[in-house]
Every structure is written in structure tokens, then in C-alpha cells.
């Protein structure tokens, strides 16, 4: 009884949810986002580490200039 050729659109107009349940849901949602943010920060730090190189120290000054130092022998 499945109509694979036809599709149905659904519009949600209201959700009946008690206030306390919604608060608990939102607190759980906020707590679950903490590990996700940590993982994204680790991925970003690895990306920047690969971009800048493993042994470079880049100092960015307030005037927009940057100074790069390397401990590699010249």
C-alpha cells in the first residue's frame, strides 16, 4: 500500500509538550553540545597545526603584522 510515485507534504502547526519536559529537554541538549564543541575545537586545532607547521611559532601583533620564528637549523 505504498505509493512510491506520490509524495505528501506535512506542515507542523503545534507541538503539545509540558513546560517542565521542554526545560529538561533543552538542558540535555545544552549538555550534549559540550562534547561536540570540544571535538570541533580539537579538529580545528589539528587543522591549524597542520597549516602552520609542527615547529613554528607565529606571533600576531595588534598592528596586524606577524613575526614567525622557527627552531629549525638554517
PASEBA-1860 file (N, C-alpha, C; in nm, 3 decimals):
! residues 74
1> XXXXXXXX> 0.081/-0.118/0.000/0.000/0.000/0.000/0.087/0.127/0.000 ~ 0.205/0.115/-0.052/0.292/0.233/-0.057/0.287/0.294/-0.195 ~ 0.270/0.421/-0.197/0.270/0.496/-0.323/0.407/0.560/-0.339 ~ 0.497/0.493/-0.410/0.632/0.545/-0.424/0.636/0.666/-0.516 ~ 0.542/0.680/-0.607/0.542/0.790/-0.700/0.485/0.919/-0.644 ~ 0.407/0.910/-0.538/0.347/1.031/-0.482/0.415/1.069/-0.352 ~ 0.420/1.198/-0.325/0.478/1.245/-0.200/0.376/1.330/-0.127 ~ 0.390/1.333/0.004/0.298/1.410/0.086/0.377/1.515/0.163
9> XXXXXXXX> 0.327/1.635/0.164/0.388/1.742/0.240/0.320/1.753/0.375 ~ 0.398/1.777/0.478/0.346/1.788/0.613/0.386/1.923/0.670 ~ 0.291/1.991/0.732/0.317/2.118/0.798/0.283/2.101/0.946 ~ 0.382/2.122/1.032/0.361/2.112/1.177/0.318/2.248/1.226 ~ 0.202/2.254/1.289/0.150/2.382/1.336/0.159/2.398/1.487 ~ 0.166/2.288/1.562/0.169/2.299/1.707/0.229/2.172/1.766 ~ 0.301/2.189/1.876/0.355/2.075/1.950/0.305/2.087/2.093 ~ 0.237/1.987/2.140/0.188/1.987/2.278/0.291/1.919/2.366
17> XXXXXXXX> 0.361/2.000/2.447/0.467/1.949/2.533/0.463/2.027/2.664 ~ 0.462/1.958/2.777/0.461/2.030/2.906/0.588/2.113/2.922 ~ 0.575/2.225/2.995/0.686/2.318/3.009/0.806/2.254/3.075 ~ 0.788/2.178/3.181/0.899/2.115/3.252/0.971/2.014/3.163 ~ 0.897/1.940/3.083/0.961/1.847/2.990/1.043/1.922/2.886 ~ 0.995/2.037/2.842/1.070/2.116/2.745/1.199/2.171/2.806 ~ 1.192/2.215/2.931/1.311/2.265/3.000/1.415/2.154/3.015 ~ 1.371/2.037/3.057/1.462/1.922/3.072/1.525/1.886/2.938
25> XXXXXXXX> 1.445/1.887/2.833/1.496/1.858/2.700/1.602/1.959/2.658 ~ 1.578/2.087/2.684/1.673/2.190/2.644/1.801/2.183/2.727 ~ 1.792/2.147/2.855/1.913/2.130/2.938/1.995/2.012/2.887 ~ 1.929/1.902/2.854/2.001/1.787/2.798/2.066/1.821/2.665 ~ 1.998/1.901/2.584/2.050/1.943/2.455/2.176/2.029/2.475 ~ 2.172/2.120/2.572/2.287/2.205/2.600/2.405/2.123/2.652 ~ 2.378/2.026/2.740/2.485/1.941/2.792/2.544/1.852/2.683 ~ 2.462/1.807/2.590/2.511/1.723/2.481/2.595/1.802/2.382
33> XXXXXXXX> 2.579/1.933/2.378/2.657/2.012/2.284/2.800/2.035/2.332 ~ 2.828/2.018/2.461/2.962/2.041/2.514/3.065/1.946/2.452 ~ 3.042/1.814/2.449/3.141/1.727/2.382/3.155/1.758/2.233 ~ 3.046/1.798/2.169/3.055/1.831/2.027/3.144/1.953/2.005 ~ 3.133/2.053/2.091/3.218/2.171/2.080/3.364/2.135/2.105 ~ 3.389/2.049/2.202/3.527/2.006/2.230/3.586/1.933/2.110 ~ 3.509/1.844/2.050/3.557/1.770/1.932/3.584/1.866/1.817 ~ 3.495/1.963/1.793/3.519/2.060/1.687/3.642/2.145/1.714
41> XXXXXXXX> 3.667/2.180/1.839/3.787/2.256/1.872/3.913/2.175/1.849 ~ 3.909/2.045/1.880/4.025/1.960/1.854/4.052/1.947/1.705 ~ 3.948/1.930/1.626/3.964/1.921/1.481/4.021/2.051/1.426 ~ 3.971/2.166/1.474/4.021/2.295/1.428/4.167/2.315/1.468 ~ 4.205/2.273/1.589/4.344/2.290/1.631/4.437/2.201/1.549 ~ 4.392/2.080/1.516/4.474/1.994/1.430/4.489/2.054/1.291 ~ 4.382/2.113/1.238/4.387/2.177/1.108/4.488/2.291/1.108 ~ 4.480/2.379/1.209/4.571/2.492/1.215/4.714/2.446/1.240
49> XXXXXXXX> 4.731/2.339/1.316/4.865/2.286/1.341/4.927/2.235/1.211 ~ 4.847/2.168/1.129/4.897/2.120/1.000/4.923/2.237/0.906 ~ 4.841/2.341/0.913/4.857/2.456/0.825/4.981/2.537/0.861 ~ 5.005/2.558/0.988/5.118/2.641/1.031/5.248/2.562/1.043 ~ 5.241/2.433/1.054/5.361/2.352/1.068/5.381/2.313/1.213 ~ 5.445/2.200/1.234/5.459/2.148/1.370/5.560/2.224/1.456 ~ 5.656/2.295/1.394/5.762/2.357/1.473/5.774/2.506/1.445 ~ 5.664/2.573/1.429/5.670/2.716/1.405/5.595/2.790/1.514
57> XXXXXXXX> 5.647/2.904/1.548/5.580/2.991/1.645/5.547/3.120/1.573 ~ 5.421/3.147/1.556/5.379/3.268/1.488/5.319/3.362/1.590 ~ 5.371/3.483/1.594/5.322/3.585/1.686/5.248/3.689/1.603 ~ 5.121/3.709/1.632/5.042/3.810/1.563/5.029/3.930/1.655 ~ 5.071/4.045/1.606/5.067/4.166/1.686/4.939/4.243/1.660 ~ 4.909/4.337/1.747/4.786/4.414/1.736/4.784/4.503/1.612 ~ 4.903/4.544/1.561/4.905/4.630/1.444/4.886/4.553/1.314 ~ 4.866/4.423/1.322/4.839/4.342/1.203/4.961/4.272/1.147
65> XXXXXXXX> 5.080/4.309/1.194/5.199/4.242/1.143/5.218/4.111/1.218 ~ 5.293/4.022/1.156/5.319/3.894/1.221/5.467/3.863/1.212 ~ 5.517/3.793/1.310/5.656/3.755/1.316/5.661/3.604/1.335 ~ 5.736/3.537/1.249/5.743/3.392/1.257/5.884/3.351/1.297 ~ 5.893/3.261/1.393/6.022/3.209/1.437/6.020/3.059/1.421 ~ 6.133/3.005/1.382/6.142/2.861/1.367/6.265/2.812/1.439 ~ 6.257/2.693/1.497/6.370/2.634/1.566/6.447/2.539/1.477 ~ 6.416/2.537/1.349/6.487/2.450/1.257/6.620/2.512/1.221
73> XX> 6.726/2.430/1.206/6.855/2.486/1.166/6.850/2.540/1.025 ~ 6.920/2.649/1.002/6.919/2.712/0.871/7.033/2.665/0.787
END
